[in-house]
Amino acid sequence: MIQRSIQGLCLGAFLAMIGGCGQSTPKSDLGIFGGQVGQSGTNRFSATVRIYFQNYLTCTGVLVEKNVVLTAAHCVASCGKYENAPKRCQWTGSKDDYLVQDRYGQNYQIDGYSLPYEFSYNYRSGASGYDLALIRLDRDMNSNPVKIADPSDADAKRATLNSRDLEILGYGDSTNYAPTDPQRGQLQFVGVDLRSNSLNDRELHVGSYDSHACSGDSGGPLFVRFDNKVRIAGIASRKYSEDSFYCSDTDGSLYVNLFRPDASAWLMTELAKVKDGSEDPDIGGGDDGDPDDGNSGGDPDPEPDPDTWTERGIAFSTKIVKKDEPYTLPFYIDRNPSEIQMSLKVDDPVSIRIFDNDGNEVFYKEYEKGDFDWEDISGNFYKGNWSAQISYRCFWDCLLDKDREVKKFKLRYR
């Protein structure tokens, strides 16, 4: 969900694509934090949709044609997101794993898609490629689409640069506790300011600690309103602060900059193909965007290399687990693993529990102070949605209500 309020800053020279002067400072799993519930009957709200994977609300999207939704590539594909290196995007799962739902509860199947050839990001150098995906629905939606911003539209650029009526929308979390967040799945919105263009001009840094995207808002729109028009200026990609763990910890969010001419050119070309089905109606195909391989569809991408580790979770400086408030981290395993490991660094005793999608506890262990680097964990792990819970443990110091410091938590599998 979205969070609210931020001060405008003069933009830096990085904003080559939209002009301006200023600075940038350093949150990717995204929900609107600090937002308000969206109003029914407003077109830009009706065009903002939910995306489910295996019945779990994972992302937000926006209708750009009656039968086409624009979202983030990492919502539907593996593109090297956890590797800090460009990698060819591979569709995750099958079309039957996904469901697109409009604001009124109508469900739509995915009939086709287009992904970028490669995408990844690095907190030190910014994004490489564009975190964008187009998905075709099995039928037209009963909402009006919203137009994507045109890089040549000076009025749209000026309104964005001046932070005039900028707004982010999403169906994600509004608190730090995703599994119990009552707002998750409700459309939220908040007005934001443009801060800068992140580490390069491929992304727009918007929002603040009080107003930003959160888990479930990935793929959601950044709208700019001007002269009685509404345009999509960006797509939610990641949090701004590298070391943030809780939703409230990030100083704004990073949105794909749709004013970039190369991003716009890719979108317009692929949108025309996805709209009429010329990319390839087979969900296993789709245009991968590689201009050199001559492949506009074809065979499904291969399964991930079983010897390659896939990481879930992030490293962070210090996060606090309070006595009566365990922290829950949802994650997804994209294949049946033969091996799974955990890396943990804590300054105080904690316990770790891992649950499957049905709430069954698969793993439990108590940890004392220490740095536990990639130790094997046992349990019946399989492809699907999971959650890890970090809980407070105490002895004599329970009387002092001393908070627990967790400095690192990661999972990886192969």
Secondary structure as GFF3:
##gff-version 3
##sequence-region A 1 414
A	DSSP	beta_strand	36	37	.	.	.	ID=ss1
A	DSSP	alpha_helix	43	46	.	.	.	ID=ss2
A	DSSP	beta_strand	48	53	.	.	.	ID=ss3
A	DSSP	beta_strand	56	65	.	.	.	ID=ss4
A	DSSP	beta_strand	68	71	.	.	.	ID=ss5
A	DSSP	three_ten_helix	73	75	.	.	.	ID=ss6
A	DSSP	beta_strand	77	78	.	.	.	ID=ss7
A	DSSP	beta_strand	90	91	.	.	.	ID=ss8
A	DSSP	three_ten_helix	95	97	.	.	.	ID=ss9
A	DSSP	beta_strand	98	101	.	.	.	ID=ss10
A	DSSP	beta_strand	107	108	.	.	.	ID=ss11
A	DSSP	beta_strand	110	114	.	.	.	ID=ss12
A	DSSP	beta_strand	119	122	.	.	.	ID=ss13
A	DSSP	beta_strand	126	129	.	.	.	ID=ss14
A	DSSP	beta_strand	133	137	.	.	.	ID=ss15
A	DSSP	beta_strand	147	148	.	.	.	ID=ss16
A	DSSP	alpha_helix	154	161	.	.	.	ID=ss17
A	DSSP	beta_strand	166	170	.	.	.	ID=ss18
A	DSSP	three_ten_helix	178	180	.	.	.	ID=ss19
A	DSSP	beta_strand	188	192	.	.	.	ID=ss20
A	DSSP	beta_strand	194	196	.	.	.	ID=ss21
A	DSSP	beta_strand	203	206	.	.	.	ID=ss22
A	DSSP	beta_strand	221	226	.	.	.	ID=ss23
A	DSSP	beta_strand	229	239	.	.	.	ID=ss24
A	DSSP	three_ten_helix	247	249	.	.	.	ID=ss25
A	DSSP	beta_strand	253	257	.	.	.	ID=ss26
A	DSSP	alpha_helix	261	276	.	.	.	ID=ss27
A	DSSP	beta_strand	310	321	.	.	.	ID=ss28
A	DSSP	beta_strand	327	333	.	.	.	ID=ss29
A	DSSP	beta_strand	340	346	.	.	.	ID=ss30
A	DSSP	beta_strand	350	356	.	.	.	ID=ss31
A	DSSP	beta_strand	361	367	.	.	.	ID=ss32
A	DSSP	beta_strand	370	376	.	.	.	ID=ss33
A	DSSP	beta_strand	384	392	.	.	.	ID=ss34
A	DSSP	three_ten_helix	396	400	.	.	.	ID=ss35
A	DSSP	beta_strand	404	413	.	.	.	ID=ss36
###
